[in-house]
Amino acid sequence: MKEYRKNVAAIIINREHKIWLGERADKMAWGFPQGGIDKGELPEAALYREMMEELATNEFELIAQYPGTLKYDFPADMEFPTWTYAGQEQYYFLIKLRDTAKIDFNSHPEEIEFLTYKFLSLDEIRQIDFDFKDKVYKKALDYFEPFIIKGEN
């Protein structure tokens, strides 16, 4: 049986209901902040920890959580030095950045996850091919769509 790494992922919107997309430091892809859940840690606590580790902010409002988890498999040629999971099983959260939020990728210089970011509309995000994460990303976005477009003109 395949073993999946327990993980959280954040889809972030701003006050214009645009979606945050970050360029990974390894330059392999653009994506959403995500990270593993520590033993004994609840998914929501992992979300707050990961946001501090990757973006150095907890200035956000939790809008919604995907019911259950979503899984994806890693490509066969993808290797990790410290673990051998088949993929990731993720809890997805939709969060809204507060206007006071400041993002700092260098807050944990030993493990910088992103180089830069941009905010895109839901339609623009849907045009992107996220490779092996594409189906999971799109499924989470479909679920969160009513919350994302709420308030748009």
LINWO-V37719 format. One record per helix or strand of 3 or more residues. SS is the DSSP state (@ for helix, = for strand). FROM is the first residue (numbers start at 1). LEN is the number of residues. If there is no record, write none. Layout:
<<SS/FROM/LEN> <SS/FROM/LEN>>
This chain:
<<=/4/10> <=/19/6> <=/33/4> <@/43/13> <=/60/6> <=/70/4> <=/87/11> <@/109/3> <=/114/7> <@/122/5> <@/131/19>>
